[in-house]
Amino acid sequence: MFVGATAEMSAGSLGLYPPGADAELVLEAGPDGAAVLVLTGRPLSEPVVQHGPFVINTQDEVLAAVRDYQAGRLIA
């Protein structure tokens, strides 16, 4: 959902603030309150490959991450 001047959003929805927007972002919670995650960043301009929870740049890297996970080598 692209958010314009005003938008009402429900739980579990995603709002995108257009790139280059100079306006202030104002959030208002409903009567039950709200939990909000606001992220910002610049486009990577790189390929993106996803498989399950893994998001990496190439199919080979994704497959290596899956093998590492299955072998127990991905430890936080």
A tleap script that builds the chain and sets N, CA, C and O, in Angstrom:
source leaprc.protein.ff14SB
mol = sequence {
  NMET PHE VAL GLY ALA THR ALA GLU MET SER
  ALA GLY SER LEU GLY LEU TYR PRO PRO GLY
  ALA ASP ALA GLU LEU VAL LEU GLU ALA GLY
  PRO ASP GLY ALA ALA VAL LEU VAL LEU THR
  GLY ARG PRO LEU SER GLU PRO VAL VAL GLN
  HIE GLY PRO PHE VAL ILE ASN THR GLN ASP
  GLU VAL LEU ALA ALA VAL ARG ASP TYR GLN
  ALA GLY ARG LEU ILE CALA
}
set mol.1.N position { 0.848 -1.176 0.000 }
set mol.1.CA position { 0.000 0.000 0.000 }
set mol.1.C position { 0.887 1.231 0.000 }
set mol.1.O position { 1.726 1.383 0.888 }
set mol.2.N position { 0.725 2.094 -0.956 }
set mol.2.CA position { 1.423 3.374 -0.951 }
set mol.2.C position { 0.588 4.356 -0.163 }
set mol.2.O position { -0.614 4.489 -0.395 }
set mol.3.N position { 1.214 5.032 0.756 }
set mol.3.CA position { 0.509 5.953 1.638 }
set mol.3.C position { 0.576 7.345 1.039 }
set mol.3.O position { 1.661 7.848 0.749 }
set mol.4.N position { -0.570 7.963 0.855 }
set mol.4.CA position { -0.638 9.327 0.340 }
set mol.4.C position { -0.732 10.311 1.476 }
set mol.4.O position { -0.047 10.168 2.488 }
set mol.5.N position { -1.567 11.300 1.319 }
set mol.5.CA position { -1.721 12.334 2.335 }
set mol.5.C position { -2.274 11.737 3.633 }
set mol.5.O position { -1.822 12.084 4.724 }
set mol.6.N position { -3.246 10.844 3.507 }
set mol.6.CA position { -3.849 10.209 4.677 }
set mol.6.C position { -4.212 8.775 4.311 }
set mol.6.O position { -4.738 8.526 3.226 }
set mol.7.N position { -3.941 7.851 5.189 }
set mol.7.CA position { -4.315 6.457 4.938 }
set mol.7.C position { -4.570 5.761 6.260 }
set mol.7.O position { -3.870 5.996 7.245 }
set mol.8.N position { -5.563 4.917 6.273 }
set mol.8.CA position { -5.841 4.092 7.443 }
set mol.8.C position { -5.346 2.689 7.131 }
set mol.8.O position { -5.651 2.133 6.076 }
set mol.9.N position { -4.576 2.120 8.060 }
set mol.9.CA position { -4.000 0.802 7.835 }
set mol.9.C position { -4.451 -0.144 8.937 }
set mol.9.O position { -4.663 0.264 10.079 }
set mol.10.N position { -4.593 -1.404 8.577 }
set mol.10.CA position { -4.986 -2.413 9.561 }
set mol.10.C position { -3.767 -3.229 9.979 }
set mol.10.O position { -2.702 -3.124 9.369 }
set mol.11.N position { -3.928 -4.033 11.012 }
set mol.11.CA position { -2.845 -4.879 11.515 }
set mol.11.C position { -2.329 -5.780 10.402 }
set mol.11.O position { -3.103 -6.317 9.609 }
set mol.12.N position { -1.014 -5.938 10.355 }
set mol.12.CA position { -0.389 -6.819 9.386 }
set mol.12.C position { -0.221 -6.209 8.010 }
set mol.12.O position { 0.189 -6.904 7.080 }
set mol.13.N position { -0.526 -4.930 7.852 }
set mol.13.CA position { -0.388 -4.310 6.534 }
set mol.13.C position { 0.943 -3.582 6.410 }
set mol.13.O position { 1.626 -3.332 7.403 }
set mol.14.N position { 1.295 -3.250 5.185 }
set mol.14.CA position { 2.558 -2.604 4.879 }
set mol.14.C position { 2.280 -1.298 4.171 }
set mol.14.O position { 1.513 -1.265 3.208 }
set mol.15.N position { 2.888 -0.227 4.630 }
set mol.15.CA position { 2.765 1.061 3.958 }
set mol.15.C position { 4.128 1.483 3.446 }
set mol.15.O position { 5.129 1.348 4.150 }
set mol.16.N position { 4.172 1.991 2.233 }
set mol.16.CA position { 5.422 2.454 1.648 }
set mol.16.C position { 5.370 3.959 1.473 }
set mol.16.O position { 4.449 4.494 0.855 }
set mol.17.N position { 6.346 4.623 2.011 }
set mol.17.CA position { 6.451 6.067 1.862 }
set mol.17.C position { 7.283 6.309 0.615 }
set mol.17.O position { 8.415 5.832 0.544 }
set mol.18.N position { 6.768 7.026 -0.363 }
set mol.18.CA position { 7.467 7.159 -1.644 }
set mol.18.C position { 8.880 7.721 -1.502 }
set mol.18.O position { 9.102 8.633 -0.705 }
set mol.19.N position { 9.838 7.189 -2.262 }
set mol.19.CA position { 11.207 7.711 -2.230 }
set mol.19.C position { 11.228 9.187 -2.613 }
set mol.19.O position { 10.483 9.621 -3.492 }
set mol.20.N position { 12.065 9.929 -1.964 }
set mol.20.CA position { 12.204 11.339 -2.272 }
set mol.20.C position { 11.131 12.211 -1.668 }
set mol.20.O position { 11.132 13.423 -1.883 }
set mol.21.N position { 10.215 11.628 -0.917 }
set mol.21.CA position { 9.156 12.428 -0.308 }
set mol.21.C position { 9.770 13.336 0.757 }
set mol.21.O position { 10.488 12.873 1.643 }
set mol.22.N position { 9.484 14.611 0.662 }
set mol.22.CA position { 10.045 15.577 1.608 }
set mol.22.C position { 9.097 15.878 2.754 }
set mol.22.O position { 9.465 16.597 3.683 }
set mol.23.N position { 7.898 15.350 2.710 }
set mol.23.CA position { 6.902 15.645 3.737 }
set mol.23.C position { 7.209 14.889 5.020 }
set mol.23.O position { 7.915 13.881 5.014 }
set mol.24.N position { 6.679 15.383 6.092 }
set mol.24.CA position { 6.836 14.754 7.396 }
set mol.24.C position { 5.949 13.519 7.470 }
set mol.24.O position { 4.821 13.534 6.975 }
set mol.25.N position { 6.441 12.464 8.076 }
set mol.25.CA position { 5.672 11.241 8.280 }
set mol.25.C position { 5.047 11.310 9.663 }
set mol.25.O position { 5.761 11.395 10.662 }
set mol.26.N position { 3.717 11.276 9.732 }
set mol.26.CA position { 2.994 11.361 10.998 }
set mol.26.C position { 2.184 10.084 11.172 }
set mol.26.O position { 1.411 9.707 10.291 }
set mol.27.N position { 2.363 9.422 12.306 }
set mol.27.CA position { 1.637 8.193 12.607 }
set mol.27.C position { 0.721 8.431 13.792 }
set mol.27.O position { 1.112 9.073 14.767 }
set mol.28.N position { -0.495 7.915 13.710 }
set mol.28.CA position { -1.452 8.052 14.803 }
set mol.28.C position { -2.046 6.684 15.091 }
set mol.28.O position { -2.578 6.032 14.192 }
set mol.29.N position { -1.956 6.246 16.346 }
set mol.29.CA position { -2.467 4.932 16.740 }
set mol.29.C position { -3.974 4.990 16.942 }
set mol.29.O position { -4.536 6.039 17.255 }
set mol.30.N position { -4.608 3.853 16.757 }
set mol.30.CA position { -6.037 3.729 17.026 }
set mol.30.C position { -6.279 3.552 18.514 }
set mol.30.O position { -5.341 3.654 19.305 }
set mol.31.N position { -7.509 3.290 18.908 }
set mol.31.CA position { -7.844 3.181 20.334 }
set mol.31.C position { -7.107 2.044 21.053 }
set mol.31.O position { -6.929 2.099 22.270 }
set mol.32.N position { -6.679 1.019 20.312 }
set mol.32.CA position { -5.970 -0.108 20.926 }
set mol.32.C position { -4.455 0.065 20.903 }
set mol.32.O position { -3.724 -0.839 21.308 }
set mol.33.N position { -3.981 1.207 20.437 }
set mol.33.CA position { -2.543 1.437 20.351 }
set mol.33.C position { -1.988 0.884 19.052 }
set mol.33.O position { -2.739 0.452 18.178 }
set mol.34.N position { -0.681 0.902 18.933 }
set mol.34.CA position { -0.058 0.416 17.706 }
set mol.34.C position { 1.388 0.020 17.967 }
set mol.34.O position { 2.037 0.545 18.872 }
set mol.35.N position { 1.872 -0.897 17.173 }
set mol.35.CA position { 3.288 -1.247 17.133 }
set mol.35.C position { 3.718 -1.007 15.693 }
set mol.35.O position { 3.105 -1.525 14.759 }
set mol.36.N position { 4.767 -0.226 15.518 }
set mol.36.CA position { 5.172 0.187 14.172 }
set mol.36.C position { 6.672 -0.036 13.998 }
set mol.36.O position { 7.465 0.236 14.899 }
set mol.37.N position { 7.035 -0.526 12.844 }
set mol.37.CA position { 8.437 -0.672 12.477 }
set mol.37.C position { 8.659 0.209 11.254 }
set mol.37.O position { 8.059 -0.017 10.203 }
set mol.38.N position { 9.517 1.210 11.391 }
set mol.38.CA position { 9.813 2.118 10.293 }
set mol.38.C position { 11.252 1.873 9.852 }
set mol.38.O position { 12.185 1.975 10.649 }
set mol.39.N position { 11.417 1.550 8.580 }
set mol.39.CA position { 12.739 1.272 8.030 }
set mol.39.C position { 13.036 2.268 6.916 }
set mol.39.O position { 12.130 2.723 6.218 }
set mol.40.N position { 14.285 2.593 6.761 }
set mol.40.CA position { 14.693 3.475 5.682 }
set mol.40.C position { 15.993 2.962 5.075 }
set mol.40.O position { 16.775 2.285 5.742 }
set mol.41.N position { 16.208 3.281 3.841 }
set mol.41.CA position { 17.443 2.861 3.193 }
set mol.41.C position { 17.453 3.252 1.737 }
set mol.41.O position { 16.453 3.724 1.197 }
set mol.42.N position { 18.584 3.052 1.111 }
set mol.42.CA position { 18.735 3.323 -0.313 }
set mol.42.C position { 18.678 2.008 -1.070 }
set mol.42.O position { 19.085 0.975 -0.538 }
set mol.43.N position { 18.183 2.026 -2.297 }
set mol.43.CA position { 18.153 0.795 -3.093 }
set mol.43.C position { 19.563 0.214 -3.258 }
set mol.43.O position { 20.529 0.955 -3.442 }
set mol.44.N position { 19.667 -1.101 -3.192 }
set mol.44.CA position { 20.964 -1.768 -3.324 }
set mol.44.C position { 21.462 -1.786 -4.756 }
set mol.44.O position { 22.670 -1.803 -4.994 }
set mol.45.N position { 20.559 -1.783 -5.696 }
set mol.45.CA position { 20.907 -1.916 -7.121 }
set mol.45.C position { 21.738 -3.167 -7.366 }
set mol.45.O position { 22.675 -3.158 -8.164 }
set mol.46.N position { 21.382 -4.242 -6.670 }
set mol.46.CA position { 22.038 -5.538 -6.809 }
set mol.46.C position { 20.968 -6.607 -6.973 }
set mol.46.O position { 19.824 -6.398 -6.570 }
set mol.47.N position { 21.320 -7.752 -7.561 }
set mol.47.CA position { 20.339 -8.837 -7.651 }
set mol.47.C position { 19.997 -9.354 -6.262 }
set mol.47.O position { 20.822 -9.322 -5.349 }
set mol.48.N position { 18.769 -9.830 -6.122 }
set mol.48.CA position { 18.312 -10.370 -4.842 }
set mol.48.C position { 17.653 -11.719 -5.107 }
set mol.48.O position { 16.782 -11.839 -5.968 }
set mol.49.N position { 18.083 -12.738 -4.351 }
set mol.49.CA position { 17.517 -14.078 -4.470 }
set mol.49.C position { 17.024 -14.496 -3.096 }
set mol.49.O position { 17.750 -14.362 -2.111 }
set mol.50.N position { 15.792 -15.003 -3.017 }
set mol.50.CA position { 15.231 -15.431 -1.743 }
set mol.50.C position { 14.857 -16.904 -1.808 }
set mol.50.O position { 14.345 -17.388 -2.818 }
set mol.51.N position { 15.121 -17.602 -0.717 }
set mol.51.CA position { 14.662 -18.973 -0.542 }
set mol.51.C position { 14.357 -19.129 0.938 }
set mol.51.O position { 15.275 -19.128 1.758 }
set mol.52.N position { 13.086 -19.264 1.297 }
set mol.52.CA position { 12.702 -19.314 2.708 }
set mol.52.C position { 13.141 -18.043 3.400 }
set mol.52.O position { 12.893 -16.946 2.898 }
set mol.53.N position { 13.792 -18.173 4.552 }
set mol.53.CA position { 14.214 -16.967 5.272 }
set mol.53.C position { 15.516 -16.360 4.745 }
set mol.53.O position { 15.946 -15.308 5.217 }
set mol.54.N position { 16.136 -17.013 3.779 }
set mol.54.CA position { 17.428 -16.551 3.282 }
set mol.54.C position { 17.244 -15.595 2.108 }
set mol.54.O position { 16.533 -15.907 1.153 }
set mol.55.N position { 17.876 -14.449 2.180 }
set mol.55.CA position { 17.852 -13.465 1.103 }
set mol.55.C position { 19.293 -13.045 0.850 }
set mol.55.O position { 19.921 -12.401 1.689 }
set mol.56.N position { 19.804 -13.415 -0.313 }
set mol.56.CA position { 21.201 -13.163 -0.649 }
set mol.56.C position { 21.250 -12.744 -2.123 }
set mol.56.O position { 20.203 -12.640 -2.760 }
set mol.57.N position { 22.425 -12.506 -2.667 }
set mol.57.CA position { 22.557 -11.971 -4.017 }
set mol.57.C position { 22.506 -12.997 -5.146 }
set mol.57.O position { 22.095 -12.653 -6.254 }
set mol.58.N position { 22.908 -14.238 -4.906 }
set mol.58.CA position { 22.914 -15.227 -5.985 }
set mol.58.C position { 22.292 -16.535 -5.520 }
set mol.58.O position { 22.225 -16.818 -4.324 }
set mol.59.N position { 21.838 -17.328 -6.485 }
set mol.59.CA position { 21.262 -18.634 -6.181 }
set mol.59.C position { 22.297 -19.524 -5.493 }
set mol.59.O position { 21.953 -20.251 -4.561 }
set mol.60.N position { 23.551 -19.483 -5.931 }
set mol.60.CA position { 24.602 -20.292 -5.308 }
set mol.60.C position { 24.790 -19.920 -3.839 }
set mol.60.O position { 24.968 -20.801 -2.997 }
set mol.61.N position { 24.753 -18.613 -3.522 }
set mol.61.CA position { 24.900 -18.172 -2.126 }
set mol.61.C position { 23.723 -18.626 -1.276 }
set mol.61.O position { 23.906 -18.994 -0.116 }
set mol.62.N position { 22.510 -18.607 -1.840 }
set mol.62.CA position { 21.330 -19.078 -1.107 }
set mol.62.C position { 21.469 -20.562 -0.815 }
set mol.62.O position { 21.212 -21.000 0.306 }
set mol.63.N position { 21.871 -21.339 -1.810 }
set mol.63.CA position { 22.029 -22.783 -1.596 }
set mol.63.C position { 23.119 -23.071 -0.562 }
set mol.63.O position { 22.973 -23.991 0.243 }
set mol.64.N position { 24.200 -22.303 -0.573 }
set mol.64.CA position { 25.253 -22.471 0.429 }
set mol.64.C position { 24.717 -22.132 1.823 }
set mol.64.O position { 25.050 -22.816 2.791 }
set mol.65.N position { 23.906 -21.102 1.938 }
set mol.65.CA position { 23.329 -20.733 3.238 }
set mol.65.C position { 22.402 -21.832 3.742 }
set mol.65.O position { 22.399 -22.142 4.934 }
set mol.66.N position { 21.617 -22.423 2.848 }
set mol.66.CA position { 20.729 -23.527 3.242 }
set mol.66.C position { 21.563 -24.708 3.724 }
set mol.66.O position { 21.240 -25.314 4.746 }
set mol.67.N position { 22.629 -25.043 3.004 }
set mol.67.CA position { 23.504 -26.161 3.432 }
set mol.67.C position { 24.141 -25.857 4.792 }
set mol.67.O position { 24.201 -26.728 5.659 }
set mol.68.N position { 24.617 -24.619 4.976 }
set mol.68.CA position { 25.206 -24.237 6.264 }
set mol.68.C position { 24.184 -24.346 7.385 }
set mol.68.O position { 24.506 -24.808 8.480 }
set mol.69.N position { 22.963 -23.926 7.120 }
set mol.69.CA position { 21.901 -24.009 8.139 }
set mol.69.C position { 21.623 -25.478 8.490 }
set mol.69.O position { 21.537 -25.840 9.664 }
set mol.70.N position { 21.484 -26.307 7.465 }
set mol.70.CA position { 21.190 -27.725 7.690 }
set mol.70.C position { 22.337 -28.413 8.436 }
set mol.70.O position { 22.104 -29.368 9.178 }
set mol.71.N position { 23.554 -27.944 8.249 }
set mol.71.CA position { 24.713 -28.544 8.927 }
set mol.71.C position { 24.954 -27.932 10.297 }
set mol.71.O position { 25.872 -28.346 11.005 }
set mol.72.N position { 24.138 -26.945 10.682 }
set mol.72.CA position { 24.283 -26.330 12.002 }
set mol.72.C position { 25.400 -25.309 12.066 }
set mol.72.O position { 25.886 -24.993 13.152 }
set mol.73.N position { 25.816 -24.787 10.921 }
set mol.73.CA position { 26.924 -23.812 10.909 }
set mol.73.C position { 26.465 -22.351 10.997 }
set mol.73.O position { 27.301 -21.448 11.045 }
set mol.74.N position { 25.157 -22.108 11.019 }
set mol.74.CA position { 24.656 -20.738 11.154 }
set mol.74.C position { 24.291 -20.503 12.615 }
set mol.74.O position { 23.202 -20.861 13.064 }
set mol.75.N position { 25.207 -19.907 13.335 }
set mol.75.CA position { 25.013 -19.676 14.772 }
set mol.75.C position { 25.102 -18.177 15.012 }
set mol.75.O position { 26.038 -17.513 14.568 }
set mol.76.N position { 24.109 -17.661 15.725 }
set mol.76.CA position { 24.097 -16.210 16.013 }
set mol.76.C position { 25.092 -15.864 17.087 }
set mol.76.O position { 25.221 -14.697 17.457 }
savepdb mol mol.pdb
quit
